[in-house]
Amino acid sequence: MNNFAKTLMDTKKIAVLAFCLGIFGFAQAQTSKVGYINPDKIMSESAPAKAAEKKLEADFSKRAKEMHGAQARLKTMSEKLEKDMPVLTESDRLKRQRELADLSQDFQRKQRAFREDLMQRRNEELAKVVDRVNKEIDRIAKAEKYDLIVQDAAYINPRVDITDQVLKALNK
């Protein structure tokens, strides 16, 4: 690269740097109000999130107990088959193994359906909580004239953290 091209590139770099500094200075001249919320804290400590979790627990506790009972019965049958194996005839052993395999498949199918139902309902309840949280954040942002409220950042100065304010409003 010749000296002229190098000087031209250096001049372009300086011009871009000056432009960026000018924009940055202009942005600094305007005052902006920024806030931060910790979504994990809100989802673990807010009343709506806790209520949603209790509702899910109440709605699915009976089914969860049934699943635990079926799992225990399956384990007991498996252990009994294992213990009785030396004294069983070939046809009895095959019959009990088939029964155990059928019960195991049925249990796995029910367990998969249970998990899918639980996840679907959890997502529905979570969406309701998130909607309520977002409305409260929007209300606070408008009332206190925030320009920006973020949920994720590499560094947060504690003075811009409004998580507790949002929690307080949600827990009313």
Order of alpha helices (4+ residues) and beta strands (2+ residues): alpha-beta-alpha-alpha-alpha-beta-alpha
